[in-house]
Amino acid sequence: MRFGLLLWFILVFLLVHSTATFALSAKIAPVAQQQAANEDPVQVHYRVAVLANYGVAKSIQRWQPLMTYLTKRVKNASFEVVPLDFNHMNDQLLNGQVQFVVTNPGHYFNMSSDFPISWLATMKSNQHNGSTFAIGATIIVRSESPYKTLEDLSGHSVVASDPSALGGYQAAIGLINSKAYSTNNFFGKVTFLGFPLEPLIYQVRDGTADIAITPFCTLEQMVRDGYINAADYRVINDVTPEGYECAVSTHLYPNWSFASSDAVPLKVRTDITRALLSVSATHQASIVGQNRGWAAPISQFQVVKLFKELDIESNKMPVYLQVWQWIKLNQKWGFGLLGLFVIATIYHLWLEYRFRQKSENLLSSERQLKNKALQLERLQSAAILGEIGAGLAHELNQPIAAITQYSEGGMIEQANNTGEDSKQYQLLDKIHQQSIRAGEIVHRIRGLLQRKNAEATEFYVHEQLMICLELLEHEFKIHNIKLNTQLTSTDIKLTGDKVGFCQVLINVLKNAVDAMSERGFSAKIPNRIRIDSYIVDHRLKLKIYDNGIGLSCSADDFKTSFFSTKENGLGLGLAICNDVIMQFGGKINLSKCKDDPDSAWQMGCRVLIDIPLNNSAN
């Protein structure tokens, strides 16, 4: 974080330094220019872009005399004509390849909002008594065409030079808009052919297009040059003003403008303006250039009004091009800000990456703390339960011992009086055995709570299983449970906690009975428990199946202390069973019956007890 702040301060310092340097250079530049002016002058070559509306060759022939005139009148400067279309003129002005432009006022208006240019003079027309309003559009159709009015043109094909041409397409669209027609789909098809202009008339002549929109006086110029016959064409919406020699269909707008980039020194711009205003109508540059000289700049009010009505301003170049243009024109500021933006973006992404890393670490630590808190809570519960269990085991030990002694005394008495074959003697013998077993269980629980290892004894698995089934025989009869055992061998021996092993079997079988009771006992679905045992790779595989409700959550959850799905369960049964089997070196696994290929039914739960065998005992 400190490194990031240091980097930010360095960037700010560089930006301030570059700003100060740029401002200082801006102040020093005029002084340097004045010093250079006092020294030997240097010839500067300027390029003047003109609209090539009649082709490159004709444009050079028309405008080169004016370039020669300016070269003579402006000291230490030479001029060259560069014929271009609208798009190339914008690009070359942006890149600094041209310093002056001669174009129509509509194009100048568009450029003035995107480029720093100044209007120096307006051209006087060679006709119309030298009027400065000589930009307009003429809508032309064939003389035999059925189209008579502007409304008749709707839905038909039209050709024009360029969508940015004020003396052409823009003026015509302005006329259509003023008549309350929709400008979006007025024509059926619009095709822009660019320069030169002659193909516009040829398209109508050849029937390729129904209508041609040409600049003012294009038709008359082609007639004078002998390219076409005037009788073959007709002008739609002829509104030619009095004193004008050419037919026009739209309002007239100011004539072409001579504009300069602001990068040109002020003195040069001033000298050019003086030279333009001084050229006479009889000068060779005016005669060849088809004009009567130049006048002061004319108001652009009518052009601005037209563009507002057509909302042409919304069709300007995209924002990203405007940004790139601004950077080119202001390179010292632009590239500095661009570099600062890139570095700041990289720094922001780095900070976001670090923040995500910290957030992930915090979330991980929070999860660990929650797990530790849960473990602590379980340990506290186990400690409390241990204290209760130890006291309970101590209290139960005395009545169990008394039951053992009374049953043993009763057995002696019955043996002396009626013999050992009497039913009373056998009943007392069972009570005596179970009291001894109960005492062993209590003893084991006390050892477990005191962290003592249970005494390891050798026992037969089949014998202990039969004892457990005998204890639960009454439970099976009450719930009408059908028991099926498939034991591959009856002499399998284990060495370990015999009482604990019996506890595991009884707990698993009791859970099976509870699972079937939760499902609900029904005659349609008989309650079944199946016990399989076999040996695989010196390991005892004991499987207990039931067709109860099955597992309702993950099998590992059942092995967790204090987790239970029973309403009154403590969640200790299977957890203790898992600990007991692990003392044998084995494991206990729970799954659904449908996931066991050996299962005889799909519904219910399967418990697998897997214990390694003692080779010396078998």
VEXDREN-2710 file (C-alpha; in Angstrom, 1 decimal):
% VEXDREN-2710
k/r/px/py/pz
1/MET/0.0/0.0/0.0
2/ARG/2.9/2.4/0.8
3/PHE/4.5/1.6/-2.5
4/GLY/1.2/2.4/-4.3
5/LEU/0.9/5.8/-2.6
6/LEU/4.5/6.6/-3.5
7/LEU/3.8/5.6/-7.1
8/TRP/0.8/7.9/-7.1
9/PHE/2.7/10.9/-5.8
10/ILE/5.4/10.3/-8.4
11/LEU/2.8/10.4/-11.2
12/VAL/1.2/13.6/-9.8
13/PHE/4.7/15.2/-9.6
14/LEU/5.4/14.2/-13.2
15/LEU/2.1/15.6/-14.4
16/VAL/2.7/19.0/-12.6
17/HIS/6.2/19.1/-14.0
18/SER/5.1/18.5/-17.5
19/THR/2.3/21.1/-17.2
20/ALA/4.8/23.7/-15.9
21/THR/7.2/22.8/-18.7
22/PHE/4.5/23.1/-21.3
23/ALA/3.3/26.5/-20.0
24/LEU/6.9/27.8/-19.8
25/SER/7.5/26.6/-23.4
26/ALA/4.3/28.4/-24.5
27/LYS/5.6/31.6/-23.0
28/ILE/9.1/31.2/-24.4
29/ALA/7.9/30.2/-27.9
30/PRO/6.7/33.7/-29.0
31/VAL/10.0/35.2/-27.9
32/ALA/11.9/32.6/-29.9
33/GLN/9.7/33.3/-32.9
34/GLN/10.3/37.0/-32.6
35/GLN/14.1/36.4/-32.4
36/ALA/13.9/34.1/-35.4
37/ALA/12.0/36.8/-37.3
38/ASN/14.8/39.2/-36.6
39/GLU/17.2/36.8/-38.1
40/ASP/17.4/35.6/-41.7
41/PRO/13.9/34.5/-42.8
42/VAL/13.2/30.9/-43.7
43/GLN/11.0/29.9/-46.6
44/VAL/7.9/27.9/-45.3
45/HIS/5.9/25.7/-47.6
46/TYR/2.2/25.5/-47.0
47/ARG/-0.3/23.0/-48.4
48/VAL/-3.9/24.1/-49.3
49/ALA/-6.6/21.5/-49.5
50/VAL/-9.5/22.1/-51.9
51/LEU/-12.6/20.1/-52.6
52/ALA/-12.0/18.1/-55.8
53/ASN/-15.5/18.3/-57.0
54/TYR/-14.5/18.1/-60.7
55/GLY/-11.6/15.8/-60.3
56/VAL/-8.0/16.2/-59.3
57/ALA/-6.6/17.5/-62.6
58/LYS/-9.3/20.2/-63.0
59/SER/-9.0/21.2/-59.4
60/ILE/-5.2/21.8/-59.7
61/GLN/-5.8/23.7/-63.0
62/ARG/-8.4/25.9/-61.3
63/TRP/-6.6/26.7/-58.0
64/GLN/-2.9/26.7/-58.8
65/PRO/-3.0/30.3/-60.1
66/LEU/-4.3/31.4/-56.7
67/MET/-1.4/29.5/-55.0
68/THR/1.1/31.3/-57.3
69/TYR/-0.5/34.7/-56.5
70/LEU/-0.3/34.0/-52.7
71/THR/3.3/32.9/-53.0
72/LYS/4.2/36.3/-54.5
73/ARG/2.1/38.3/-52.0
74/VAL/3.1/36.5/-48.7
75/LYS/6.7/36.9/-47.7
76/ASN/8.8/33.8/-46.9
77/ALA/5.9/31.4/-47.9
78/SER/5.0/29.2/-50.7
79/PHE/1.7/27.4/-51.4
80/GLU/0.7/24.2/-53.0
81/VAL/-2.9/23.0/-54.0
82/VAL/-4.0/19.6/-52.7
83/PRO/-7.3/18.3/-54.2
84/LEU/-9.2/16.1/-51.7
85/ASP/-12.6/14.8/-50.8
86/PHE/-14.3/15.6/-47.4
87/ASN/-12.9/12.6/-45.4
88/HIS/-9.3/12.9/-46.6
89/MET/-9.4/16.7/-46.0
90/ASN/-10.4/16.0/-42.4
91/ASP/-7.7/13.4/-41.9
92/GLN/-4.9/15.5/-43.4
93/LEU/-5.9/18.5/-41.4
94/LEU/-5.8/16.4/-38.3
95/ASN/-2.4/15.0/-39.1
96/GLY/-1.0/18.4/-40.0
97/GLN/-0.4/17.5/-43.6
98/VAL/-2.4/20.5/-44.8
99/GLN/-2.5/23.9/-43.2
100/PHE/-5.3/25.6/-45.2
101/VAL/-8.7/24.4/-46.6
102/VAL/-11.0/25.8/-49.3
103/THR/-14.4/24.2/-48.8
104/ASN/-18.1/24.9/-48.6
105/PRO/-19.4/26.6/-45.4
106/GLY/-21.3/23.4/-44.3
107/HIS/-18.0/21.4/-44.3
108/TYR/-16.3/24.3/-42.6
109/PHE/-19.0/24.4/-39.9
110/ASN/-18.5/20.7/-39.2
111/MET/-14.7/21.0/-39.1
112/SER/-14.8/24.1/-36.9
113/SER/-16.4/22.0/-34.1
114/ASP/-13.7/19.4/-34.3
115/PHE/-10.6/21.3/-35.4
116/PRO/-9.1/24.7/-34.4
117/ILE/-9.5/26.6/-37.7
118/SER/-10.2/30.2/-38.6
119/TRP/-12.3/31.5/-41.5
120/LEU/-10.3/34.1/-43.5
121/ALA/-12.5/35.0/-46.5
122/THR/-15.5/34.1/-48.6
123/MET/-15.3/33.6/-52.4
124/LYS/-17.3/35.8/-54.7
125/SER/-19.2/33.9/-57.4
126/ASN/-18.1/34.3/-61.0
127/GLN/-21.8/34.6/-62.0
128/HIS/-24.8/36.1/-60.4
129/ASN/-23.3/39.6/-60.3
130/GLY/-20.5/38.3/-58.0
131/SER/-22.8/37.2/-55.2
132/THR/-21.3/35.6/-52.1
133/PHE/-24.4/33.3/-51.8
134/ALA/-23.8/30.7/-54.4
135/ILE/-24.1/27.3/-52.5
136/GLY/-27.3/25.3/-53.1
137/ALA/-28.7/22.1/-54.5
138/THR/-30.4/21.3/-57.8
139/ILE/-32.7/18.3/-58.0
140/ILE/-32.6/17.0/-61.6
141/VAL/-34.7/14.4/-63.4
142/ARG/-35.0/13.4/-67.1
143/SER/-37.3/15.7/-69.1
144/GLU/-39.7/12.8/-69.9
145/SER/-39.9/11.8/-66.3
146/PRO/-43.3/11.6/-64.7
147/TYR/-42.1/13.4/-61.5
148/LYS/-43.3/17.0/-61.4
149/THR/-43.3/18.0/-57.7
150/LEU/-41.1/17.3/-54.7
151/GLU/-43.8/14.9/-53.3
152/ASP/-43.5/12.8/-56.5
153/LEU/-39.9/11.9/-55.7
154/SER/-40.8/10.0/-52.6
155/GLY/-39.7/6.3/-52.7
156/HIS/-37.5/6.6/-55.8
157/SER/-33.7/6.2/-56.2
158/VAL/-31.4/9.1/-56.0
159/VAL/-27.7/9.8/-56.4
160/ALA/-25.6/12.5/-54.7
161/SER/-21.9/13.4/-54.2
162/ASP/-21.5/13.1/-50.5
163/PRO/-23.7/13.1/-47.3
164/SER/-21.6/16.0/-46.0
165/ALA/-22.0/18.2/-49.1
166/LEU/-23.9/21.4/-48.2
167/GLY/-24.3/22.3/-51.9
168/GLY/-26.0/19.0/-52.7
169/TYR/-27.4/16.4/-50.4
170/GLN/-27.6/18.4/-47.2
171/ALA/-29.4/21.4/-48.8
172/ALA/-31.9/19.0/-50.5
173/ILE/-32.6/17.2/-47.3
174/GLY/-33.2/20.6/-45.6
175/LEU/-35.8/21.4/-48.3
176/ILE/-37.6/18.0/-47.8
177/ASN/-37.6/18.6/-44.0
178/SER/-39.0/22.1/-44.5
179/LYS/-41.9/20.5/-46.4
180/ALA/-42.7/18.4/-43.3
181/TYR/-41.7/15.1/-45.0
182/SER/-39.7/12.4/-43.2
183/THR/-36.1/12.7/-44.1
184/ASN/-35.2/9.2/-42.9
185/ASN/-37.0/7.2/-45.6
186/PHE/-38.1/9.7/-48.1
187/PHE/-36.1/8.3/-50.9
188/GLY/-36.3/4.6/-51.8
189/LYS/-32.5/4.3/-52.3
190/VAL/-29.7/6.8/-51.9
191/THR/-26.3/6.3/-53.5
192/PHE/-23.2/8.6/-52.9
193/LEU/-20.8/8.6/-55.8
194/GLY/-18.2/11.1/-54.5
195/PHE/-16.2/13.4/-56.9
196/PRO/-16.2/14.3/-59.7
197/LEU/-19.8/15.5/-60.2
198/GLU/-20.4/14.6/-63.9
199/PRO/-21.4/10.9/-63.1
200/LEU/-24.4/12.2/-61.1
201/ILE/-26.0/13.5/-64.3
202/TYR/-24.9/10.5/-66.3
203/GLN/-26.7/8.1/-63.8
204/VAL/-30.0/9.9/-64.6
205/ARG/-29.3/10.0/-68.3
206/ASP/-28.6/6.2/-68.4
207/GLY/-31.6/5.4/-66.3
208/THR/-29.5/3.9/-63.4
209/ALA/-31.0/6.5/-61.0
210/ASP/-34.3/8.4/-61.1
211/ILE/-33.1/11.6/-59.5
212/ALA/-29.7/13.4/-59.2
213/ILE/-28.9/16.0/-56.5
214/THR/-26.1/18.2/-57.7
215/PRO/-24.4/21.4/-56.5
216/PHE/-25.7/24.7/-57.8
217/CYS/-24.7/25.4/-61.5
218/THR/-23.4/21.8/-62.1
219/LEU/-26.0/21.2/-64.8
220/GLU/-25.3/24.5/-66.6
221/GLN/-21.5/23.9/-66.4
222/MET/-21.8/20.5/-68.1
223/VAL/-24.0/22.1/-70.8
224/ARG/-21.4/24.8/-71.5
225/ASP/-18.7/22.1/-71.7
226/GLY/-20.8/20.2/-74.2
227/TYR/-21.2/17.1/-72.1
228/ILE/-25.0/17.0/-72.1
229/ASN/-28.1/18.6/-73.7
230/ALA/-30.1/20.9/-71.5
231/ALA/-33.4/19.9/-73.2
232/ASP/-32.9/16.3/-71.8
233/TYR/-33.3/17.3/-68.2
234/ARG/-35.7/19.1/-65.9
235/VAL/-35.3/20.8/-62.5
236/ILE/-37.7/19.9/-59.7
237/ASN/-38.9/22.8/-57.4
238/ASP/-37.1/25.5/-59.4
239/VAL/-36.8/28.6/-57.0
240/THR/-34.0/30.4/-58.9
241/PRO/-33.7/34.0/-57.5
242/GLU/-33.8/37.0/-59.7
243/GLY/-30.5/37.9/-61.3
244/TYR/-29.1/34.3/-61.0
245/GLU/-28.1/32.4/-64.2
246/CYS/-28.4/28.9/-62.8
247/ALA/-31.5/26.9/-61.7
248/VAL/-31.6/26.0/-58.1
249/SER/-34.1/23.9/-56.0
250/THR/-33.2/25.0/-52.5
251/HIS/-32.2/28.0/-50.5
252/LEU/-28.8/29.5/-51.3
253/TYR/-26.0/29.6/-48.7
254/PRO/-22.7/31.4/-48.5
255/ASN/-20.0/30.5/-51.1
256/TRP/-16.8/28.6/-50.5
257/SER/-14.6/29.6/-47.6
258/PHE/-10.8/30.0/-47.3
259/ALA/-9.9/28.7/-43.8
260/SER/-6.6/28.3/-41.9
261/SER/-5.4/26.0/-39.2
262/ASP/-4.6/27.9/-36.0
263/ALA/-1.2/26.3/-36.1
264/VAL/-0.3/28.8/-38.8
265/PRO/1.4/32.0/-37.4
266/LEU/-0.9/34.9/-37.0
267/LYS/1.2/37.1/-39.3
268/VAL/1.0/34.6/-42.2
269/ARG/-2.8/34.4/-41.7
270/THR/-3.1/38.2/-41.8
271/ASP/-1.0/38.5/-44.9
272/ILE/-3.1/35.8/-46.7
273/THR/-6.3/37.6/-45.8
274/ARG/-5.0/40.9/-47.2
275/ALA/-3.9/39.2/-50.3
276/LEU/-7.2/37.5/-50.9
277/LEU/-9.2/40.7/-50.3
278/SER/-6.9/42.5/-52.7
279/VAL/-7.2/40.2/-55.7
280/SER/-9.3/41.7/-58.4
281/ALA/-12.0/40.1/-60.6
282/THR/-9.9/40.6/-63.7
283/HIS/-6.8/39.0/-62.1
284/GLN/-5.6/35.7/-63.7
285/ALA/-6.2/33.9/-60.4
286/SER/-9.8/35.0/-60.4
287/ILE/-10.5/34.2/-64.0
288/VAL/-9.0/30.7/-63.9
289/GLY/-10.5/30.1/-60.4
290/GLN/-14.0/30.9/-61.7
291/ASN/-14.7/33.6/-59.2
292/ARG/-14.6/37.4/-58.9
293/GLY/-12.3/37.6/-56.0
294/TRP/-12.8/37.2/-52.2
295/ALA/-14.8/39.1/-49.7
296/ALA/-14.9/39.3/-45.9
297/PRO/-16.3/36.2/-44.1
298/ILE/-20.1/36.0/-44.5
299/SER/-22.4/35.0/-41.5
300/GLN/-23.0/31.3/-41.1
301/PHE/-26.5/31.8/-39.6
302/GLN/-28.4/30.1/-42.4
303/VAL/-26.0/27.1/-42.3
304/VAL/-26.3/26.8/-38.5
305/LYS/-30.1/27.0/-38.8
306/LEU/-30.2/24.3/-41.4
307/PHE/-27.9/22.0/-39.4
308/LYS/-30.0/22.5/-36.3
309/GLU/-33.2/21.6/-38.1
310/LEU/-31.6/18.4/-39.5
311/ASP/-29.8/17.6/-36.2
312/ILE/-26.6/17.1/-38.2
313/GLU/-24.5/17.8/-35.2
314/SER/-25.5/14.4/-33.8
315/ASN/-23.8/12.7/-36.8
316/LYS/-20.4/14.0/-35.9
317/MET/-17.4/11.6/-35.6
318/PRO/-17.4/9.1/-32.7
319/VAL/-16.2/10.1/-29.3
320/TYR/-13.1/7.9/-29.5
321/LEU/-12.0/9.6/-32.7
322/GLN/-12.6/13.0/-31.1
323/VAL/-10.4/12.0/-28.2
324/TRP/-7.7/10.7/-30.5
325/GLN/-7.9/14.0/-32.5
326/TRP/-7.6/16.1/-29.4
327/ILE/-4.5/14.0/-28.3
328/LYS/-2.9/14.6/-31.7
329/LEU/-3.6/18.3/-31.6
330/ASN/-2.4/18.6/-27.9
331/GLN/0.3/15.9/-27.9
332/LYS/2.1/17.2/-24.8
333/TRP/-1.0/17.2/-22.7
334/GLY/-2.7/14.2/-24.5
335/PHE/0.0/11.6/-24.2
336/GLY/0.8/12.7/-20.7
337/LEU/-2.8/12.2/-19.6
338/LEU/-3.0/9.0/-21.6
339/GLY/0.1/7.6/-19.9
340/LEU/-1.2/8.7/-16.5
341/PHE/-4.6/7.0/-17.2
342/VAL/-2.9/3.7/-18.2
343/ILE/-0.6/3.7/-15.1
344/ALA/-3.5/4.6/-12.9
345/THR/-5.6/1.8/-14.4
346/ILE/-2.8/-0.7/-13.8
347/TYR/-2.4/0.6/-10.2
348/HIS/-6.2/0.3/-9.7
349/LEU/-6.2/-3.3/-11.0
350/TRP/-3.3/-4.1/-8.7
351/LEU/-5.1/-2.7/-5.7
352/GLU/-8.2/-4.6/-6.6
353/TYR/-6.2/-7.8/-6.9
354/ARG/-4.6/-7.2/-3.5
355/PHE/-8.0/-6.4/-2.0
356/ARG/-9.4/-9.7/-3.3
357/GLN/-6.5/-11.6/-1.8
358/LYS/-7.0/-9.9/1.6
359/SER/-10.8/-10.6/1.4
360/GLU/-10.2/-14.3/0.6
361/ASN/-7.8/-14.6/3.5
362/LEU/-10.2/-12.9/5.8
363/LEU/-13.0/-15.2/4.7
364/SER/-10.8/-18.2/5.2
365/SER/-9.8/-17.1/8.7
366/GLU/-13.4/-16.5/9.6
367/ARG/-14.4/-20.0/8.5
368/GLN/-11.5/-21.4/10.5
369/LEU/-12.6/-19.4/13.6
370/LYS/-16.2/-20.7/13.2
371/ASN/-14.9/-24.3/13.0
372/LYS/-12.7/-23.8/16.1
373/ALA/-15.7/-22.4/17.9
374/LEU/-17.8/-25.4/16.9
375/GLN/-15.1/-27.8/18.0
376/LEU/-14.8/-25.9/21.3
377/GLU/-18.5/-26.1/21.8
378/ARG/-18.5/-29.8/21.2
379/LEU/-15.6/-30.3/23.6
380/GLN/-17.4/-28.4/26.3
381/SER/-20.6/-30.5/25.7
382/ALA/-18.4/-33.7/25.8
383/ALA/-16.8/-32.5/29.1
384/ILE/-20.2/-31.8/30.7
385/LEU/-21.6/-35.1/29.4
386/GLY/-18.5/-36.9/30.8
387/GLU/-19.1/-35.5/34.2
388/ILE/-22.7/-36.5/34.1
389/GLY/-21.8/-40.0/32.7
390/ALA/-19.2/-40.6/35.4
391/GLY/-21.6/-39.8/38.2
392/LEU/-24.3/-41.9/36.6
393/ALA/-22.0/-44.8/36.1
394/HIS/-20.9/-44.7/39.7
395/GLU/-24.5/-44.6/40.9
396/LEU/-25.6/-47.5/38.6
397/ASN/-22.7/-49.7/39.7
398/GLN/-24.2/-50.3/43.2
399/PRO/-27.8/-51.5/42.1
400/ILE/-26.3/-53.6/39.3
401/ALA/-24.0/-55.2/41.9
402/ALA/-27.0/-55.9/44.1
403/ILE/-29.0/-57.4/41.3
404/THR/-26.0/-59.7/40.5
405/GLN/-25.7/-60.8/44.2
406/TYR/-29.5/-61.4/44.6
407/SER/-29.7/-63.4/41.4
408/GLU/-26.7/-65.4/42.3
409/GLY/-28.2/-66.1/45.8
410/GLY/-31.5/-67.1/44.2
411/MET/-29.8/-69.5/41.9
412/ILE/-28.1/-71.2/44.8
413/GLU/-31.4/-71.5/46.7
414/GLN/-33.2/-72.9/43.6
415/ALA/-30.4/-75.4/43.0
416/ASN/-30.6/-76.7/46.5
417/ASN/-34.4/-77.0/46.5
418/THR/-35.6/-77.8/43.0
419/GLY/-32.4/-78.3/41.0
420/GLU/-30.8/-76.5/38.1
421/ASP/-33.3/-77.7/35.6
422/SER/-36.2/-75.7/36.9
423/LYS/-37.6/-72.7/35.0
424/GLN/-37.0/-70.4/38.0
425/TYR/-33.3/-71.4/38.0
426/GLN/-32.9/-70.7/34.3
427/LEU/-34.7/-67.3/34.6
428/LEU/-32.4/-66.3/37.5
429/ASP/-29.4/-67.4/35.4
430/LYS/-30.4/-65.1/32.6
431/ILE/-30.9/-62.2/35.0
432/HIS/-27.5/-63.0/36.5
433/GLN/-25.8/-63.0/33.1
434/GLN/-27.4/-59.7/32.0
435/SER/-26.5/-58.1/35.4
436/ILE/-22.9/-59.1/34.8
437/ARG/-23.0/-57.7/31.3
438/ALA/-24.6/-54.5/32.6
439/GLY/-21.8/-54.2/35.1
440/GLU/-19.2/-54.7/32.3
441/ILE/-20.9/-51.9/30.3
442/VAL/-20.8/-49.5/33.2
443/HIS/-17.2/-50.4/33.9
444/ARG/-16.4/-49.8/30.2
445/ILE/-18.2/-46.4/30.2
446/ARG/-16.3/-45.4/33.3
447/GLY/-13.0/-46.4/31.7
448/LEU/-13.9/-44.5/28.5
449/LEU/-14.7/-41.3/30.5
450/GLN/-11.5/-41.7/32.5
451/ARG/-9.5/-42.2/29.2
452/LYS/-8.6/-45.7/30.1
453/ASN/-8.2/-48.4/27.4
454/ALA/-10.7/-51.2/27.4
455/GLU/-9.4/-54.7/28.3
456/ALA/-8.6/-56.6/25.1
457/THR/-10.1/-60.2/25.1
458/GLU/-10.4/-62.8/22.5
459/PHE/-14.0/-63.7/21.4
460/TYR/-16.1/-65.3/18.7
461/VAL/-17.9/-62.9/16.4
462/HIS/-20.8/-65.3/15.8
463/GLU/-21.3/-65.9/19.5
464/GLN/-21.5/-62.2/20.3
465/LEU/-23.8/-61.6/17.4
466/MET/-26.2/-64.3/18.6
467/ILE/-26.2/-62.8/22.1
468/CYS/-27.1/-59.4/20.6
469/LEU/-29.9/-61.0/18.5
470/GLU/-31.2/-62.8/21.5
471/LEU/-31.4/-59.6/23.5
472/LEU/-33.3/-57.9/20.7
473/GLU/-35.6/-60.9/20.0
474/HIS/-38.5/-59.4/21.8
475/GLU/-38.1/-56.1/20.0
476/PHE/-38.1/-57.9/16.6
477/LYS/-41.3/-59.8/17.5
478/ILE/-43.1/-56.6/18.6
479/HIS/-42.4/-54.8/15.3
480/ASN/-42.9/-58.0/13.2
481/ILE/-39.4/-57.8/11.7
482/LYS/-38.1/-60.7/9.6
483/LEU/-34.5/-61.4/10.3
484/ASN/-32.2/-63.1/7.8
485/THR/-28.5/-64.0/8.5
486/GLN/-25.9/-65.3/6.0
487/LEU/-22.8/-66.1/8.0
488/THR/-20.0/-67.8/6.0
489/SER/-18.2/-69.0/9.1
490/THR/-19.0/-69.3/12.9
491/ASP/-15.4/-69.6/14.2
492/ILE/-14.2/-66.1/13.3
493/LYS/-12.3/-64.6/16.3
494/LEU/-11.4/-61.0/17.1
495/THR/-9.2/-59.7/19.8
496/GLY/-10.3/-56.4/21.4
497/ASP/-13.1/-54.8/23.4
498/LYS/-15.8/-57.5/23.5
499/VAL/-18.4/-55.4/25.3
500/GLY/-17.8/-52.5/23.0
501/PHE/-18.2/-54.8/19.9
502/CYS/-21.6/-55.9/21.3
503/GLN/-22.6/-52.3/21.9
504/VAL/-21.9/-51.5/18.3
505/LEU/-24.0/-54.4/17.0
506/ILE/-26.9/-53.5/19.3
507/ASN/-26.8/-49.8/18.4
508/VAL/-26.8/-50.6/14.7
509/LEU/-29.7/-53.1/15.0
510/LYS/-31.6/-50.7/17.3
511/ASN/-31.2/-47.9/14.7
512/ALA/-32.5/-50.2/12.0
513/VAL/-35.7/-50.9/14.1
514/ASP/-36.1/-47.1/14.7
515/ALA/-35.7/-46.4/10.9
516/MET/-38.5/-48.8/10.1
517/SER/-40.7/-47.4/12.8
518/GLU/-40.2/-43.9/11.3
519/ARG/-41.2/-45.2/7.9
520/GLY/-44.3/-46.7/9.4
521/PHE/-45.1/-50.4/9.7
522/SER/-47.3/-51.7/6.9
523/ALA/-48.4/-55.1/5.7
524/LYS/-47.6/-54.2/2.1
525/ILE/-44.0/-53.5/2.9
526/PRO/-42.6/-56.2/5.3
527/ASN/-39.9/-55.1/7.7
528/ARG/-36.7/-56.9/7.1
529/ILE/-33.2/-56.9/8.5
530/ARG/-30.4/-58.9/6.8
531/ILE/-27.0/-59.6/8.3
532/ASP/-24.1/-60.9/6.0
533/SER/-20.6/-61.7/7.1
534/TYR/-17.6/-63.0/5.1
535/ILE/-13.9/-62.6/4.9
536/VAL/-12.0/-60.8/2.1
537/ASP/-8.2/-60.4/2.2
538/HIS/-8.0/-61.3/5.9
539/ARG/-10.6/-58.7/6.8
540/LEU/-14.0/-59.3/8.4
541/LYS/-16.8/-57.8/6.3
542/LEU/-20.0/-57.5/8.4
543/LYS/-23.0/-56.0/6.5
544/ILE/-26.3/-55.1/8.2
545/TYR/-29.2/-54.1/5.8
546/ASP/-32.6/-52.7/6.7
547/ASN/-35.5/-51.4/4.6
548/GLY/-36.2/-48.3/6.8
549/ILE/-36.3/-44.7/5.7
550/GLY/-32.6/-44.7/4.7
551/LEU/-30.0/-41.9/5.0
552/SER/-31.4/-38.4/5.1
553/CYS/-28.0/-36.6/5.0
554/SER/-24.3/-37.3/4.5
555/ALA/-22.9/-40.5/6.0
556/ASP/-20.0/-38.7/7.6
557/ASP/-22.5/-36.4/9.5
558/PHE/-23.8/-39.4/11.5
559/LYS/-20.3/-40.1/12.8
560/THR/-20.1/-36.6/14.3
561/SER/-20.7/-36.2/18.0
562/PHE/-24.0/-34.6/19.0
563/PHE/-25.4/-35.0/15.5
564/SER/-28.8/-36.8/15.3
565/THR/-31.8/-36.9/13.1
566/LYS/-34.0/-38.4/15.8
567/GLU/-36.2/-36.0/17.7
568/ASN/-34.9/-37.1/21.2
569/GLY/-31.5/-38.4/20.0
570/LEU/-28.2/-37.2/21.6
571/GLY/-26.1/-37.9/18.6
572/LEU/-23.6/-40.1/20.4
573/GLY/-24.5/-43.6/19.3
574/LEU/-22.7/-43.9/15.9
575/ALA/-19.9/-41.6/17.1
576/ILE/-19.1/-44.1/19.9
577/CYS/-19.5/-47.0/17.5
578/ASN/-17.0/-45.4/15.1
579/ASP/-14.5/-45.0/18.0
580/VAL/-14.9/-48.6/19.0
581/ILE/-14.4/-50.0/15.6
582/MET/-11.4/-47.8/15.0
583/GLN/-9.8/-49.4/18.2
584/PHE/-10.0/-52.7/16.3
585/GLY/-8.1/-51.1/13.5
586/GLY/-11.2/-51.1/11.3
587/LYS/-13.8/-48.7/10.0
588/ILE/-17.6/-48.3/9.8
589/ASN/-19.3/-47.1/6.7
590/LEU/-22.9/-46.1/6.0
591/SER/-24.6/-45.9/2.6
592/LYS/-28.0/-46.3/0.9
593/CYS/-29.1/-49.8/-0.1
594/LYS/-29.5/-48.8/-3.7
595/ASP/-25.8/-47.9/-3.8
596/ASP/-24.8/-51.5/-2.7
597/PRO/-24.9/-54.0/-5.6
598/ASP/-25.2/-56.9/-3.0
599/SER/-28.4/-55.5/-1.5
600/ALA/-31.6/-57.4/-1.9
601/TRP/-33.7/-54.3/-1.9
602/GLN/-33.4/-50.6/-2.9
603/MET/-34.9/-48.8/0.1
604/GLY/-33.2/-48.4/3.4
605/CYS/-29.7/-48.2/4.8
606/ARG/-26.6/-50.5/4.8
607/VAL/-24.0/-50.5/7.5
608/LEU/-20.6/-52.0/6.7
609/ILE/-18.2/-53.0/9.6
610/ASP/-14.7/-53.7/8.2
611/ILE/-12.2/-55.1/10.7
612/PRO/-8.8/-56.7/10.0
613/LEU/-8.5/-60.3/11.5
614/ASN/-6.0/-61.4/14.1
615/ASN/-4.0/-64.1/12.1
616/SER/-2.8/-65.8/15.3
617/ALA/-6.3/-66.2/16.6
618/ASN/-7.6/-67.7/13.3
END
